[in-house]
Structure formats: C-alpha cells, structure tokens
Amino acid sequence: MKKTLWFCLAPILIMNIFMACSEGEKEPTGNTSKSAQDGISDSQYCGSFDVYYYDSIVELYRGLRDFDPSELEAISFMENQYMDDTREKTHISEDEERNGIFGSMVNMLLTEKTIMVPYYRGKELPYENREGFANIAVVAARAFRKPCIVYAGLIDSIGVSFTLTYYDRALADEANQKGASWLMAQIDPNGTNVYNYEEIYAGTKFNPIVYEKEYQLGDRDVLAMVIDHTKDGLGIVIYFVYDDIIVCTNGSPEVMDSILPDITFREVSLPTNTPLRDEPGREGTIYSTKK
C-alpha cells in the first residue's frame, strides 16, 4: 500500500464504508498515471469509479484534456446507477444533468482554465515528490456523489492532504454562511451530517461524534463539520466550505489546529499552452455525454 495515497484518500475510504458498494474489481483505465496507480485498488472505491493519479498541475490538465468521450459516458452511466435511490432528493445542477457529474467538473475546468489549489503560508502546498508516489489524484466519484481532486503534501515533515470538491455555485452564498453540514445534506441526503450521524453509524464498528466547529484559516473563519474518530484511533475528518468548493482534510486534532490557520486556497491558471504528450499542439476539447 502506498503510504502517501492511503493518507490523502483515507477520508474517502472512511466515508465510503457506509455506501452501497460493488465488489468487483476492474483495471485502471484512461489517463491513469503510472506513478502509484497500484497504490489503491478500485474495489476500495465501490468498484465503480476510476481514480486518476498525477504528479503536477500540468499533468493533471493534460489528463483532463485527454479524457475520451466514451469514458465520460461510462462514468455518467455509473453515476446514474449509483444515485437512483436518492436522485429526487439530491441537488444536481443543470450542467450535471446534461454532462454527468464528473463530466460537468471536467467541462468547468477546461472552460474556465483555472483550478483551486491549497496554499500554505502564501505558497502552493509543498508536495512530497517521492518516486512512486502521486502528488495529485482525481476520484471520479466519492462518498457524497461528487468527483474530487486530492492534493497530498508535506508540511514540517508531516503528511497532509486536502480533498477539493466543486459544487453548484447556485448554493454558494447559502453554503458559505450555513457551513459544510448544511451543504452536504443538500448534495447527498443519505450522507453523514450533524443531524443523522447516529443513525448512519448505528450497528457499525465505528463510534464517532459528529459536530460543527469554527476553524480559523489564513484568510477567513469557516464553519466546519467534524467527524471525530479519536475514540476509534482514526483522528478527525474535517469538512468545510471555501467559496465554491468543499474541502476535506484529516489528521490528529493537534495537527489540524496547528496547520489550518496557515492554509488558504487560490485559483491557479491551468497551463493551456502545454501540448498533450501523444498529440502535440492539440487544442483542449470539451466533452458532452448527452447529445
């Protein structure tokens, strides 16, 4: 097991325990990076969605442009299968309906040519850059039915990660005011929030406490949802809203309290002049999964 990938994707695995999962495994597909692609098997992600690994923002952008329309269609099909029981209660934007939830994120990033990136003390999150370990991962869908981008870094010799999930901007004003628990209840009514966690975890081997807590970041205060697994020996998982993204991070309470006051997020321009490896000079393509 690749240590860095396990650490940065641990919050996803914890949350996915409580989702309906497929047991079949499948081979990595598409533009999965060779670096650490064997770090975590697809069966740990409900067997239905791919995880793509990259070493840099440049490589990530190449990967987004390199997605085959048929692969996006396959992911969209699995999204529909995955959400059949909750679709009527789940907030889905018009673009997500048209292009699929994952396809909508890809379209947005290719259209706007910017991506939100974590910063530590005014500089981009320092990556570990160890051979055989990926710095960035894109998960086609995670526990609350949205794709996410995971950044794994190293701060003061401590492995840290930030999982960023884009959501419908129509909810942004209210979400930034009411906090992560409210937003997550809108986009995943069956997911964990402060109102239903006892029911969610009943009968499982986990015994967390879920509560809201205000954290100070480098440029603002945020009302976070904390899943406290300290009694289970797993530390805490923190979700908070930052503009139009949901951020997830995890670790010990002490590490989180020391790191978060120096964390901000910034929009970084994607390197649009970087050619694809296999098709030099090709312009970026925006895909639609529905005609």
C-alpha positions as CSV (number, residue, x, y, z in Angstrom):
1,M,0.0,0.0,0.0
2,K,1.4,3.4,-0.9
3,K,1.6,5.4,2.2
4,T,1.0,8.8,0.7
5,L,-2.0,7.8,-1.2
6,W,-3.5,6.0,1.7
7,F,-3.1,9.1,3.9
8,C,-4.5,11.5,1.4
9,L,-7.5,9.3,0.4
10,A,-8.3,8.0,3.9
11,P,-11.3,10.4,4.4
12,I,-12.9,9.0,1.2
13,L,-12.4,5.4,2.4
14,I,-13.8,6.1,5.8
15,M,-16.9,7.7,4.3
16,N,-17.3,5.0,1.6
17,I,-17.7,2.3,4.2
18,F,-21.3,3.4,4.6
19,M,-22.2,3.5,0.9
20,A,-23.6,0.7,-1.2
21,C,-20.5,-0.8,-2.9
22,S,-19.9,-3.1,-5.8
23,E,-17.5,-5.9,-5.0
24,G,-16.0,-6.4,-8.5
25,E,-12.5,-5.0,-9.3
26,K,-11.5,-3.5,-12.6
27,E,-8.3,-2.5,-14.3
28,P,-7.1,1.2,-14.2
29,T,-8.2,2.9,-17.4
30,G,-7.8,6.0,-19.5
31,N,-5.2,8.5,-18.3
32,T,-4.4,6.9,-15.0
33,S,-0.8,8.0,-14.2
34,K,1.8,5.3,-13.9
35,S,3.0,6.8,-10.7
36,A,1.4,4.9,-7.9
37,Q,-1.6,3.6,-9.9
38,D,-1.4,0.4,-8.0
39,G,-1.5,2.2,-4.6
40,I,-5.2,1.7,-4.0
41,S,-7.4,-0.8,-5.8
42,D,-10.7,0.2,-7.4
43,S,-12.6,-2.2,-5.1
44,Q,-12.0,0.3,-2.3
45,Y,-14.0,2.9,-4.2
46,C,-17.1,0.8,-4.6
47,G,-15.6,-0.9,-7.7
48,S,-17.5,1.5,-10.0
49,F,-15.3,4.6,-10.4
50,D,-11.7,5.2,-11.5
51,V,-9.0,7.1,-9.6
52,Y,-6.5,9.0,-11.8
53,Y,-3.0,9.9,-10.5
54,Y,-0.8,12.8,-11.5
55,D,2.4,14.4,-10.4
56,S,1.7,18.1,-11.2
57,I,-0.9,20.6,-12.3
58,V,0.5,20.4,-15.8
59,E,0.0,16.6,-15.9
60,L,-3.5,17.0,-14.4
61,Y,-4.5,19.4,-17.2
62,R,-3.2,17.1,-19.8
63,G,-5.2,14.3,-18.3
64,L,-8.4,16.4,-18.3
65,R,-8.0,17.2,-22.0
66,D,-7.2,13.6,-22.7
67,F,-10.4,12.1,-21.5
68,D,-12.2,10.0,-24.1
69,P,-15.9,10.8,-24.5
70,S,-16.8,7.1,-24.2
71,E,-15.1,7.1,-20.8
72,L,-17.0,10.1,-19.6
73,E,-20.2,8.4,-20.8
74,A,-19.3,5.2,-18.9
75,I,-18.8,7.3,-15.7
76,S,-22.0,9.1,-16.2
77,F,-23.8,5.8,-16.6
78,M,-22.4,4.6,-13.3
79,E,-23.4,7.9,-11.6
80,N,-27.0,7.3,-12.6
81,Q,-26.9,3.7,-11.3
82,Y,-25.3,4.9,-8.1
83,M,-27.9,7.7,-7.5
84,D,-31.1,6.0,-8.4
85,D,-32.4,5.8,-4.9
86,T,-31.7,9.5,-4.0
87,R,-31.8,11.5,-7.2
88,E,-35.1,13.2,-6.4
89,K,-33.8,14.4,-3.1
90,T,-30.3,15.3,-4.3
91,H,-29.3,18.8,-5.6
92,I,-28.0,18.4,-9.1
93,S,-27.2,21.3,-11.3
94,E,-28.4,21.7,-14.9
95,D,-24.8,21.1,-16.2
96,E,-24.5,18.0,-14.1
97,E,-27.8,16.7,-15.6
98,R,-26.6,17.5,-19.1
99,N,-23.0,16.3,-18.9
100,G,-22.9,14.0,-15.9
101,I,-21.5,15.0,-12.6
102,F,-17.9,14.1,-13.4
103,G,-18.2,15.5,-16.9
104,S,-19.5,18.7,-15.6
105,M,-16.4,19.2,-13.4
106,V,-14.1,18.4,-16.4
107,N,-16.0,20.9,-18.6
108,M,-15.9,23.6,-16.0
109,L,-12.1,23.3,-15.5
110,L,-11.4,23.2,-19.3
111,T,-13.7,26.1,-19.9
112,E,-12.5,28.4,-17.1
113,K,-8.9,27.2,-17.3
114,T,-8.4,27.7,-13.6
115,I,-8.3,25.3,-10.7
116,M,-8.4,25.8,-7.0
117,V,-5.2,24.8,-5.2
118,P,-4.3,24.7,-1.5
119,Y,-1.7,27.2,-0.3
120,Y,0.4,27.1,2.9
121,R,1.8,30.3,4.3
122,G,1.3,32.1,1.0
123,K,2.9,29.4,-1.2
124,E,1.5,26.4,-3.1
125,L,1.2,23.3,-0.9
126,P,4.6,21.6,-1.0
127,Y,4.4,18.2,-2.5
128,E,6.4,15.3,-1.2
129,N,7.6,14.4,-4.7
130,R,8.7,10.9,-3.8
131,E,9.3,8.5,-6.6
132,G,6.5,6.0,-6.9
133,F,4.0,8.3,-5.1
134,A,1.4,10.5,-6.8
135,N,1.0,14.1,-5.6
136,I,-2.5,14.7,-7.0
137,A,-5.4,12.3,-7.5
138,V,-8.8,12.8,-9.2
139,V,-11.6,10.5,-8.0
140,A,-14.5,10.2,-10.4
141,A,-17.0,10.0,-7.6
142,R,-16.7,9.8,-3.8
143,A,-19.0,9.2,-0.9
144,F,-21.2,12.2,-1.4
145,R,-21.6,11.5,-5.1
146,K,-19.3,14.2,-6.4
147,P,-15.9,13.9,-8.0
148,C,-12.9,15.3,-6.1
149,I,-9.3,16.4,-6.6
150,V,-6.9,15.4,-3.8
151,Y,-3.6,17.2,-3.1
152,A,-1.1,15.3,-1.0
153,G,1.7,17.4,0.6
154,L,4.3,17.6,3.3
155,I,4.3,20.2,6.0
156,D,7.0,20.2,8.6
157,S,7.7,16.5,7.8
158,I,4.0,15.7,8.3
159,G,1.9,14.2,5.5
160,V,-1.2,16.3,4.9
161,S,-3.9,16.2,2.2
162,F,-6.7,18.4,1.0
163,T,-9.6,16.9,-0.9
164,L,-11.5,19.6,-3.0
165,T,-15.0,19.0,-4.4
166,Y,-16.7,21.5,-6.6
167,Y,-20.5,22.0,-6.1
168,D,-23.2,24.0,-7.8
169,R,-22.4,27.7,-7.4
170,A,-26.1,28.5,-7.1
171,L,-25.7,27.2,-3.5
172,A,-22.5,29.1,-2.7
173,D,-23.9,32.1,-0.8
174,E,-26.0,30.0,1.5
175,A,-23.4,27.3,1.9
176,N,-20.6,29.7,2.9
177,Q,-23.0,31.1,5.5
178,K,-24.5,27.9,6.8
179,G,-21.5,25.6,6.6
180,A,-20.4,22.2,5.4
181,S,-23.0,20.1,7.2
182,W,-25.9,22.0,5.6
183,L,-24.3,21.8,2.2
184,M,-23.6,18.1,2.4
185,A,-27.2,17.5,3.3
186,Q,-28.3,19.2,0.1
187,I,-25.9,17.3,-2.3
188,D,-26.0,13.9,-0.5
189,P,-29.2,13.4,1.6
190,N,-28.0,9.9,2.6
191,G,-24.6,11.1,3.7
192,T,-23.3,11.9,7.1
193,N,-24.2,15.3,8.7
194,V,-24.6,16.5,12.2
195,Y,-28.3,15.6,12.2
196,N,-28.2,12.0,11.2
197,Y,-24.8,10.6,12.1
198,E,-26.1,8.4,15.0
199,E,-28.4,6.7,12.5
200,I,-25.7,6.4,9.9
201,Y,-23.2,4.8,12.2
202,A,-25.6,2.6,14.2
203,G,-24.6,-1.0,14.1
204,T,-21.1,-0.3,12.7
205,K,-17.8,-0.8,14.4
206,F,-17.2,2.9,14.4
207,N,-18.4,5.2,17.2
208,P,-17.6,8.8,16.0
209,I,-19.0,12.1,17.3
210,V,-20.1,14.5,14.5
211,Y,-20.3,18.2,15.3
212,E,-19.8,21.7,13.9
213,K,-16.8,23.7,14.8
214,E,-15.5,27.1,13.7
215,Y,-11.9,27.0,12.4
216,Q,-9.7,29.9,11.5
217,L,-7.9,29.7,8.1
218,G,-5.3,32.0,6.8
219,D,-7.9,34.4,5.4
220,R,-11.3,33.6,7.0
221,D,-13.2,31.7,9.5
222,V,-15.2,28.6,8.4
223,L,-18.0,26.6,10.0
224,A,-16.7,23.1,9.6
225,M,-18.3,19.7,10.1
226,V,-16.0,17.4,12.1
227,I,-16.3,13.6,12.1
228,D,-14.4,12.8,15.3
229,H,-12.9,9.3,15.2
230,T,-10.4,9.8,18.0
231,K,-12.1,7.1,20.1
232,D,-11.6,4.7,17.2
233,G,-7.9,5.7,16.9
234,L,-8.5,7.4,13.5
235,G,-8.2,11.1,14.3
236,I,-10.7,13.6,12.9
237,V,-12.0,14.3,9.4
238,I,-12.9,17.9,8.7
239,Y,-15.2,19.3,6.0
240,F,-15.6,23.0,5.3
241,V,-16.9,25.2,2.6
242,Y,-14.5,27.6,0.8
243,D,-16.2,29.7,-1.9
244,D,-17.4,27.1,-4.4
245,I,-15.6,24.0,-3.1
246,I,-16.0,21.6,-0.2
247,V,-12.6,20.9,1.4
248,C,-11.9,17.7,3.3
249,T,-8.8,17.1,5.4
250,N,-7.9,14.8,8.2
251,G,-5.3,14.1,10.9
252,S,-5.0,14.5,14.7
253,P,-6.8,17.4,16.3
254,E,-3.4,18.9,17.3
255,V,-2.0,18.8,13.8
256,M,-5.2,20.3,12.3
257,D,-5.2,23.1,14.9
258,S,-1.6,24.0,14.1
259,I,-1.8,23.8,10.2
260,L,-5.2,25.2,9.3
261,P,-4.5,28.8,10.4
262,D,-1.8,28.9,7.7
263,I,-4.0,27.4,4.9
264,T,-5.7,29.3,2.1
265,F,-6.9,28.3,-1.4
266,R,-6.3,30.1,-4.6
267,E,-7.4,29.8,-8.2
268,V,-4.4,28.9,-10.4
269,S,-4.4,29.2,-14.1
270,L,-4.1,25.9,-15.9
271,P,-1.2,25.6,-18.4
272,T,-3.3,25.8,-21.6
273,N,-0.2,26.2,-23.8
274,T,1.0,22.7,-22.7
275,P,0.5,20.2,-25.5
276,L,-0.7,16.7,-24.9
277,R,2.0,14.1,-24.8
278,D,0.6,12.0,-27.6
279,E,-0.9,14.8,-29.7
280,P,1.4,17.9,-29.7
281,G,-0.5,21.1,-30.4
282,R,-4.0,19.7,-30.0
283,E,-6.5,22.2,-28.6
284,G,-8.4,21.3,-25.5
285,T,-11.7,19.6,-26.1
286,I,-14.9,20.0,-24.1
287,Y,-17.0,16.8,-24.0
288,S,-20.7,16.3,-23.6
289,T,-22.0,12.9,-22.5
290,K,-25.6,13.7,-23.7
291,K,-26.5,14.7,-27.3
